[in-house]
Amino acid sequence: MGDFIWPQRSLVTGTSHAGQGLIPPEDFARLTFLNGTGCRQCALPLETDLGEVSLCGACAAKPPKWQAARAALQYDDAARKPILDLKRAGRRDGLATFATWMALAGRDVLETADLIVPVPLHYRRLTTRGFNQSGWLAQALARHTGRAVAVDALRRHRPTISQGGLSARARHSNVRGAFQVRPSRAAEVEGAHIVLVDDVYTTGATLTACTRALKKGKAASVSVLVLARVVRPGDVTI
């Protein structure tokens, strides 16, 4: 009765629907799930998935700083609205659903994880926005899996401009050296197998900078787990 009077709003389209759940079947079918497949080091979809030995050409030539990367969704037209609603509007009702998808995609890296750590915002941006969507995802993932989480393990000690619209090279330059392990969390990071969480993997610049900081903090390993992976160059504006 409640769904009839106050119908759900689809996470994918934002339109009301009378059914159960946040995503009606027709909208769910529009999403492209990666489920942790593709290149094992950058989560890029591949024409042929060879399991644990799957690597794209770029990662074979120059491996990322992290050990592995997994993504739940492909960032495309269907995934754009739920992600931007989370990132820019603070819509939280999909967090449990997102965490379920991420846990499925990252089940192998989560099995050995000691600590889940989100990509942080600079305190000025956090104060202005009022939330960190990556922190929300990390907390939801911790609730779903029972793994420990430290939302403040990393700090962005240097403010950076928005990555949106920047080239891959400019993105890396923008965030290089911008992160460090928070001293109060140093003991937890040292020797830990860490899953680094973010909402979207675009060029990997921010994830690389965070991984460098965690390794400088003597983390045993770092794996990346994101809600969505940008595949098409035209989507790099996020």
N, C-alpha and C positions, 0 to 999 in steps of 0.2 A: 504494500500500500504506500509505503514511504517513497519508493522509487517512482511510483506513478505521480505522486504529488510533487516531489522534488527529484526529478529524473537525474541520472548521472550525466556528467559531461565527459565525452570521450577524450582520453589523453591524446589521441592522434589527431582528431579533427576539431575538438572543442564543442561539437554539437551535442545536444541532449539526446539521450536514448533511454528507452524504458526497460531495457534488459538488465541483467545482473552484471556486475563487474565494471571496471573502468574503461574497458576496450571492447566494443561489440565485435562479433566475428568478422564482419566485412572490413573493419578498420585493422584488426589484428593481421589479416591476410596481406595488408599492404606493407607491413614491416619486413625488412630483410634481416633475418637473424644470422649472425656469424657463428655463434655458439662456440667460440674459442678455436675455430678452424683457421686455415690459411697459414701464412708465414708464422712460425712459432716465435719469432723474435720481434715482429712489428705488427702482427695481426692483419696484415694486408691480405685480402682474399686472393686465392690462386685458382687457376683453371683446374689444376689437379692437386688434390690434397693427399700428401704422402705420410700423414700422421706426424710423428715426432721429428721426422727429418725434413719436414716442409720448410723451405727457406726461399724468400724472394731473392732476386739478383742483387738488390741493393744491400741486403743484410749479409749475403754471402761474401760480398766484396768488402763491406765495412760493418761489422756487427755493432749493434747499439750498446750503450753502456750497461743496460740491464740484462738480466738473464733470460727473461721470457716476457711476452706480451700477449694478452688475451682481450678480446672485445665481444660484447654481447650483440651489438647491432651495427649495421652499416648506416653511417650518417647520410641520409638522403632526404628527399622531399617528405616522405612519410614520417621519418624520425625527427625531422627538424622542429616541429611544433612542441612535442612533449619535452624535448631537451631544452629549447629556449624558454618554455614555460617554467621549467625548473631553474634554469640558469639566470633568467632575467626577471621573472615574475614571482619566483619563490613558491611555485605550486608544489606542495609536498605530498599530496594524496597518492602519487604514483611511486613513492619511494620504496615501499615494500615490494611492489611489482618489479621495479628496476633492480632491486637487490637480488631477487630470485633469478632474474635473467643473468646478472653478473656472476652470481654464485655458480650457475650452470656452466657459463663460459669459462670461468676461472677455477673450476673444481680441482684441477691438478695442482695449480700453484697455491691454492688455498690450503690444500692438504698438509703442506709443510710450513705454512706461514706461522710465524711467531707474533707478528704485529701488522695490523692494517694502518696505513698512514695516508692521509689525503694530501693532495697538492694544496698549499695554503694561499690565502690572499694576503696582501699587505694590509696592515692594520687600518690604514686610512680608507682603503676601499671597503674593507669589512665594516668599518663604522658607517660609511655612506650607504652601503647596500643592506647591511643588517644580517647577512647570512653568507655562508660559503657552501655552495651546492655540492662541492666535492667532499666537504666534511659531512654533509647530510648523507651522501651516498656511502661513505666509509662507515658511518654509524649504523645505517640500515643494513649494510653487509655484515657488520659485526653481530648485530642482533640475529640475523638470519643464520649465520654460520657458527656463532659462539666463539669466534676468534677475538683476541684482544685488539683494541683500537686505541690509537693515540692521535687525536685530532690536532694536537699542538706540537707534535714531534718535530715538524719542520716549521721554520719561520721565514717569511719573505722579508728580509731585512732591508732590501732596497726597493723602492717603488719603481714600477715599470709601466710603460704605456700599454694600451690594449694591443693584443696580438692580432686582432681582426684586421684584415687587409694587408698585413705585412708579408713580404716574401719569406721563404724558408730561411734564407741566410739572415735576414733582418730579425726574424723571430729568435733565432739562436743567439744573436748578438744582444738582443733586448733583455734576455733573461739570464745571460751568462753571469754566474757569480751572485745571483740575486737571492739564493736560498742558503740556509745553514741549519744544522741540527740545533734545536733549543737546548741550552746547557742542562736544564732540569730534566731533560729526556735522554741525555747522552748515554746513561747506563742501560736504558731499555733498548736503544738502537744498536749499541755495540754488540756484535756477535749475533744479531737477530736476522732471521729470514723475513724480509719485509715485502708486503704487497702494497705497491703504490697505486692509489686510486685517483682517477680524474673522470670528469664527465665525457670529454671528447678528446681523442687522439687525432691531431691535425697533421703537424709536421714532426712532432716528437720533441720540439725544442724545450718546452717547459718540463716535460718528463725527463729529458736528458739532464737538465740543470738540477732537478730535484734528486735524480739518481746520483749525480756527482756529489751532492751534499751528503746524502746518506752513506755513500761509500767513504767519504772523508771522515764521517762519523763512525767508521769501522763496522758498518752493517755487513753481515756475512754474505747476503745476497739481496738483490732487489728484482722483483717481478712487477710488471705493469698490468693493471686491470682497469679497463674503461667501459663506460656504458656504450659508447659508439665510436666507430673508426671512420674518419673521412677517407673516401676512396677516390672520388672524382675531384680533380683540381678545382673545378668551379665552386666547390663547397668550402674552400679554404678561408672564406670571409668570416667564419665564426671566431 
